[in-house]
Amino acid sequence: MSAPESKAQALNNRVATLRTLVPAATMEALLAALPPDTAEILRNPPLAVTWLPSHHWARVVETAHKVVFAGDDAQVHRWGRTAMLSDLSTVFRLFLKLASPQFIARRASNLWDQYNRNHGRVHSREVDGSTVEAIYEGVGSANASFWLFQRGVVHAAVEASGVKDVEARIVSGGGASPSCTIRVSWRV
């Protein structure tokens, strides 16, 4: 089996979002704390269509959790949420406003597969009329920080549909596990 890979576009956009959230000196501290090959990718971002080993993103998010956010889980969640919302084009935002959270959740696997290969899978499950779960399996490079970031991404995706009082939480897996279930609920 081939090594897990992720498109550079995702890493580039997430790092660009991080640069808007923290001072330049903090970004420099992050670069200094990363392994040299990963830091080089952040200093000289590759073309968006480039496939990168997935461990680079795992290193970035884990190191940022420690160095940039001093272990603050809520800040990693905020970063994921902000990154997802900033990635949405105006046209796509309008489309999402017309879609239900359930519809968006059903499309999660397509989105995951656009940015990842040989890197696990995601599917969704409707729990009730105001709750869905995003279920990730086989994500080998995942770490606790990775899942906190994904919780923010899932939160933002559902929030973009226009529902109110969105709450996303990890209900199983997470941590160092290659699997994680993120439950998202909202007010109807």
C-alpha positions in Angstrom: 0.0 0.0 0.0 1.2 3.5 -0.8 2.1 6.0 1.9 -0.7 8.4 3.1 -0.7 11.7 1.3 -2.5 15.0 1.4 -2.8 17.7 -1.1 -0.6 20.7 -0.4 -3.6 23.0 -0.9 -5.0 22.0 2.4 -1.7 22.5 4.3 -1.0 25.8 2.5 -4.5 27.1 3.3 -4.3 26.0 7.0 -0.9 27.6 7.5 -2.1 30.8 5.7 -5.0 30.9 8.2 -2.7 30.4 11.1 -0.5 33.3 9.9 -3.6 35.6 10.2 -4.3 34.4 13.8 -0.8 34.8 15.4 2.1 37.3 15.3 5.0 36.7 12.9 7.3 35.9 15.8 5.0 33.1 16.9 5.1 31.7 13.4 8.9 31.8 13.5 8.8 29.9 16.8 6.7 27.3 15.1 9.1 27.0 12.2 12.0 26.6 14.6 10.2 23.8 16.5 9.3 21.7 13.4 11.6 19.1 11.8 13.6 20.8 9.0 11.8 19.1 6.1 8.4 20.2 7.3 9.6 23.7 8.2 10.9 24.0 4.6 7.4 23.2 3.2 6.0 26.1 5.3 8.7 28.5 4.2 8.3 27.6 0.5 4.8 26.3 0.0 4.5 23.8 -2.9 1.9 24.1 -5.7 -1.6 23.4 -4.4 -1.9 20.2 -6.5 1.2 18.6 -5.1 0.7 15.5 -3.0 2.7 15.6 0.3 3.3 12.9 2.9 0.4 13.3 5.4 2.8 13.3 8.4 3.8 16.9 7.5 0.3 18.2 8.5 0.3 16.0 11.6 3.6 17.5 12.6 2.4 21.1 11.9 -0.9 20.8 13.9 0.7 19.0 16.8 3.6 21.4 17.1 1.3 24.4 16.7 -0.9 23.1 19.5 2.2 23.0 21.8 4.2 26.0 20.6 1.7 28.5 19.2 -1.3 27.7 21.4 0.5 26.5 24.5 -1.7 23.4 24.7 -5.0 25.3 24.5 -7.4 22.8 22.8 -10.0 25.5 22.2 -7.5 27.5 20.1 -6.8 24.5 17.8 -10.5 24.0 17.4 -10.9 27.8 16.5 -8.0 27.5 14.0 -9.8 24.6 12.3 -13.1 26.4 12.2 -11.5 29.6 10.9 -9.5 27.7 8.3 -12.6 25.9 7.0 -14.7 29.1 6.8 -11.9 31.0 5.1 -11.6 28.2 2.5 -15.2 28.6 1.4 -15.7 30.7 -1.7 -18.6 33.2 -1.8 -20.5 31.0 -4.3 -19.9 27.9 -2.2 -21.1 29.7 1.0 -24.3 30.6 -0.8 -24.8 27.0 -1.8 -24.2 25.8 1.7 -26.8 28.2 3.1 -29.3 26.3 0.9 -28.1 22.9 2.0 -29.0 21.1 5.2 -26.4 20.0 7.7 -27.3 16.4 6.8 -26.6 17.0 3.1 -23.2 18.6 4.0 -22.3 15.7 6.2 -23.2 13.2 3.5 -20.7 15.0 1.2 -17.8 14.7 3.8 -16.3 11.6 2.2 -16.1 13.3 -1.2 -14.3 16.3 0.3 -12.0 14.1 2.3 -11.1 12.1 -0.8 -10.3 15.2 -2.8 -7.6 16.2 -0.3 -6.3 12.8 0.9 -5.3 9.5 -0.6 -4.3 6.3 1.2 -5.1 8.2 4.4 -8.2 6.6 5.8 -11.8 7.5 5.1 -14.7 9.4 6.5 -18.4 8.8 6.4 -21.4 10.3 8.2 -24.4 9.1 10.2 -27.5 11.1 11.0 -28.3 10.6 14.7 -31.5 12.7 14.7 -33.0 15.8 13.0 -30.4 18.1 14.6 -27.4 15.8 15.1 -24.9 14.2 12.7 -21.7 12.3 13.2 -18.6 12.5 11.1 -16.8 9.1 11.4 -13.2 8.9 10.5 -11.4 5.5 10.2 -7.8 4.5 9.4 -6.2 8.0 9.6 -2.7 6.7 10.5 -1.0 10.0 10.9 -3.6 11.4 13.3 -2.8 12.7 16.7 -4.8 14.5 19.4 -4.2 17.9 17.8 -5.2 16.6 14.4 -8.6 15.6 15.8 -9.1 18.9 17.6 -8.5 20.7 14.3 -10.9 18.4 12.5 -13.5 19.1 15.1 -13.3 22.7 14.2 -13.5 21.9 10.5 -16.7 19.8 10.9 -18.1 22.5 13.2 -17.6 25.2 10.5 -19.0 23.0 7.7 -22.3 22.5 9.6 -22.3 26.2 10.7 -22.0 27.3 7.1 -25.5 25.9 6.4 -26.9 28.7 8.6 -28.1 26.6 11.6 -27.6 28.1 15.0 -25.9 27.1 18.2 -23.6 24.6 16.6 -21.7 22.3 19.0 -19.1 19.8 17.8 -17.5 17.3 20.2 -15.4 14.1 19.9 -17.5 11.2 21.2 -15.2 8.3 20.5 -11.6 7.7 19.4 -9.5 10.8 18.9 -6.2 11.2 20.8 -3.6 9.0 19.1 -6.2 6.8 17.6 -6.5 6.5 13.8 -10.3 6.7 14.3 -12.5 9.4 15.6 -16.2 10.2 15.7 -17.2 13.9 15.9 -20.8 14.5 16.8 -22.2 17.9 15.7 -25.5 19.2 16.9 -27.4 22.4 16.4 -30.6 24.2 17.1 -33.4 23.8 14.6 
